[in-house]
Every structure is written in structure tokens, then in C-alpha cells.
């Protein structure tokens, strides 16, 4: 009897422990009874269930990752590209997730992968390669996230948190032709810029030459005017001086002529004795003028 009583006590203890379960932080839990969902809104803490009859299934409530193999897509101009991407997701609806995947993460990623790939294929097919290279990834990933999140929530009970494109590569058979085309476009752009620069340089040079001619013409005009004014003033001064003492003025001009004529000391003049040029040299100190 003691053995039977002991076995009953042990069985009761085991049933008591089996009626308790703990939901940890970062976990979701489902309560199943004969495969049917009884409850799915458990919060972290200690909970109760019917021993043996009911089972608890726990899920990871953290953000999970999906890192797929690179996939080949075609752009708007039918050029193929290899796209490497990853997805961040989490369980949004425990019951829907269990019904769709039986609670297995591997099955969930296998079902989520084609949804993401189809959304990426649609976006890549609608865009030219130039937009993809120039920086259209952000728009693509946001649209793909929205589309896949809607489908995944409805069909899998999964929320797609983020979609990111890690790399876009051109296949070997395509990269050569693309690089050649890009090089030709850059060369054409460089030639256009060079031609535009040469044209601008010629325009600037012609404008500078025109301004130079205008400035020289204005300077010559001003110089001629100043010289004319100077000559007029000099003539007026000479005339005034001549009118005060014509004889002295004639004598002074003769001295200036002698100085210029005999400046180098090598000049030879053949003149008549009564030449006007020798007038003041022939006149004696006491000779009447």
C-alpha cells in the first residue's frame, strides 16, 4: 500500500508540474489541445494548462533573418543582373503562423523566400539598369517590404520588418558591354564639355581682344588730346616769350640748335660764312645788330 501511495503522490506531483509552463521574454506561446489552438495570447510569465491533454508550443518573438542566395532578374531593357538580398521578419500572429508553417522556422523561410523574390522581380522588371546603378535601391526595398509584408501577414502570420539589397552584380556576359557603353557615354560627355569649354574660351578671348582694342583706341585718343593740349600750351608760351624779346628768343633758339648740332663732336658742316645758321658765331661783341 505504501508503494502504491508513493506512486500516486509522484504521479500527482508530475501532473502538477505538467500543468505549469513558463513563457520567457522574447517568446510567444500557443496552447494546443488535440492539435486545435486553444489560446495564443500569452504574455511572459507562469501559466497553467491541463496536463497530458494540452500541449504548449513556443515561438521566438525576436526579429529573425532570411539571407537568400543571389537571384538573377531582368531589368526593363531585358538585361540580367544578380541580386543579393536579405530580409528581417518576425512572427506577428501566432495562430496564423502555426497554421501556415506548423511552427517550424525553416518552413516559414521557405515560404517567405518566393514572396520576396516575386516582389523584387516585379520591381526590377519595371526599372532600367541605369536607375538601379544610380541609386534606386531605397525605393525598391521600401516597395518590396510593403508588398511582402501585406502578403506575409495574410498568408503566414509574419511581419516583414526590413528588406535590404546587399549587392547588384552584372553577369560576366553583360558587364563587358555595359562598361563599354558607359565608357562611350562618359567619353561623349567629356568631348561635349571640352567643346563647350573651347567655345567659351574663344568667346572670352575675342571679348578680351575687343576690349583691348577699345582701351588702346581710348588711350591713344586721350594721349593725342593731351599731347595736342601740351603742344598748344608750349606754342603759346613760346609765342609769349617771343613777343617779349624777339632777339633774345632768336639767340636762345640758335644756341639750342648749336648744342644739338655739335652734341657728339663728330659732325661736319659745310656752310657759307654769311649763313644765317652762323649768324651769332660771326657777330663780334661790339658789332651792331
Residue pairs with C-beta under 8 A, 6 or more apart in sequence:
15 51
15 52
16 51
18 51
18 52
19 48
19 49
19 50
19 51
20 46
20 47
20 48
20 49
21 29
21 46
21 47
21 48
21 49
21 56
22 45
22 46
22 47
23 29
23 42
23 43
23 44
23 45
23 47
23 58
24 44
25 44
26 60
26 61
26 62
27 44
27 58
27 59
27 60
27 61
28 40
28 42
28 58
28 59
28 60
28 61
28 91
28 94
29 40
29 42
29 47
29 56
29 57
29 58
29 59
29 94
30 37
30 39
30 40
30 56
30 57
30 58
30 59
30 94
30 95
30 98
30 103
31 37
31 38
31 39
31 40
31 42
31 49
31 54
31 55
31 56
32 38
32 54
32 55
32 56
32 57
33 50
33 53
33 54
33 55
34 53
37 95
37 98
37 99
38 54
40 94
40 95
40 98
41 94
49 55
49 56
57 98
57 103
59 91
59 94
59 97
59 103
60 91
60 105
61 90
61 91
62 90
63 88
63 89
63 90
63 161
64 88
64 89
64 90
64 105
65 86
65 87
65 88
65 89
66 86
66 87
66 88
66 89
66 109
66 112
66 113
66 116
67 86
68 85
68 86
68 87
68 113
68 116
68 117
70 82
70 83
70 84
70 167
70 169
71 82
71 83
71 85
71 117
71 120
71 121
72 80
72 81
72 82
72 83
72 171
73 80
73 81
73 83
73 120
73 121
73 124
73 125
74 80
74 81
74 124
74 125
75 81
75 124
75 125
75 127
75 128
75 129
75 132
76 125
76 126
76 127
76 128
76 129
77 128
77 129
79 129
79 170
79 174
79 178
80 170
80 171
80 174
81 124
81 129
81 132
81 168
81 169
81 170
81 171
81 174
82 168
82 169
82 170
82 171
83 120
83 124
83 165
83 167
83 168
84 165
84 166
84 167
84 168
84 169
85 116
85 120
85 163
85 164
85 165
85 166
86 163
86 164
86 166
87 112
87 116
87 148
87 160
87 162
87 163
87 164
88 160
88 161
88 162
88 163
88 164
89 112
89 152
89 158
89 159
89 160
89 161
90 158
90 159
90 161
91 97
91 157
91 158
91 159
92 153
92 157
92 158
92 159
93 153
93 157
94 157
95 157
96 156
96 157
97 103
97 108
97 156
97 157
97 158
98 157
99 157
100 108
100 111
100 155
100 156
100 157
101 107
101 108
101 111
101 156
108 156
108 158
111 155
111 156
112 148
112 152
112 156
112 158
112 160
115 148
115 151
115 152
115 155
116 144
116 148
116 160
116 163
119 143
119 144
119 147
119 148
120 140
120 144
122 147
123 140
123 143
123 144
124 132
124 140
127 136
127 140
129 178
132 140
132 168
133 168
137 165
137 168
140 165
141 162
141 163
141 164
141 165
144 163
145 160
145 161
145 162
145 163
148 160
148 163
149 159
149 160
152 158
152 159
152 160
153 159
170 178
238 249
241 249
242 249
247 289
251 280
254 277
254 279
254 280
255 280
257 277
258 281
261 267
261 269
269 277
271 277
271 278
273 282
274 282
283 289
